[in-house]
Each structure stands twice: as C-alpha cells, then as structure tokens.
Amino acid sequence: MNDSKNMILAIVLSALVLLGWSWAANKFLPTANPPSTKIENGKVVLRGEVDQPELIKDLEQRTKKVQGVQEVENLLHVPGAS
C-alpha cells in the first residue's frame, strides 16, 4: 500500500514540476529587459535596462544629437530600479 501511495505522490510531484516550471521560471527567473527604442513624429522613447547608470544620460545625449530627433523620453534604468 505504501508503494502505491509513493508512486502516486511521485507522479503528482513530477507533473507539478514539469507543468509548473514555466510559471515558476517566469516569476522567479525573469529574462533581461534589453533596451528598446520607439520613434514617432520626431519623439524617441528609450526604454529598458542598462548595466551602468552612467549609460542612461549618455544614451539620452547621443540620441538628442541625431538629426530629426525633436524630443527624447528616457525610461532607461539599471537592474533592480524601476
């Protein structure tokens, strides 16, 4: 009787691990959010994570120098900050 209970428990736990892995991985091991750029009518939106805080202002300044850019919205941040 104990062997059949152990087998059922093993199957249930295996199913939870296999089926729940995707959810657990997304919740506890999120993927990096690479920087992205959206451009519309001369407005550029910078969004995402950068490794070094000094890159935030540097990328904004470089973007402002691009011909045709009228406005820059900087939503860049370092990991852990939002």
N, C-alpha and C positions, 0 to 999 in steps of 0.2 A: 504494500500500500504506500509506503514512504517513497519507493522508487517512482511510482506513477505521479505522486504529488511533486516530486523533484523535477520530473520530466516536464510536467505542465508549467511549473514555475520557470524552468529554463527556457521554454518556448515563449512564454509571455514576456519575460525579460529580454530575450533576443529580439522579439518583434518590436518592443518599445525602443530598444537601442537602434535598430535598423530604420524604423519608420520615424522615430523622433529625432534622429541625428540631424537632419536638415534644419529643423526648427531650432534645436539647441545650438547648432553651429552658427546660424544667423544671429541668434540672440546673444551668445556669449563670445563669439569669434567673428565680429563683423569685418567685412573686407574694407580695404582702404578706400577713401573717397578721393580719387585723383582730381586735381584742379580741372575745371571746365570753363569755357568761355561762351557767352551768348552775346551776339551783336544784333542790334536792331536800331535803325534810324540814327546811327552815329553814337548810340549808347552801348557801352561794353559792360557786361556783368561778369566779374571774376568770382568764381565760387569753388570751394573745396579746401582740402588740407595741403599745407606745405610743411616741409621738415624743419625749416628755420624761420623764426619770427621776422628776421630782417628781410626775408624774401617778400613779405606781404607788401610793404611800402615800395620796394624795388620794382616788383612786377607792376604795381599800380603806376609808378612814374614812367616806366618804359611803355606801358600801354597808352598813356596820355600823349606820348610823343609820336604815335602812329598817325599818319595822315588820314584825315576823315573822322577821327575819334573826337566827339564833342563832349562826352561825359563818361566817367568811369565809376561804376558802383563796385566797391571792393568788399566781397563777402569771404575772402580767404581767411583761414585760421590755422593754427597749429593743432596737432592731435590733442584731444582732451579738452580743448576750448570750443565753445560753440557760439 
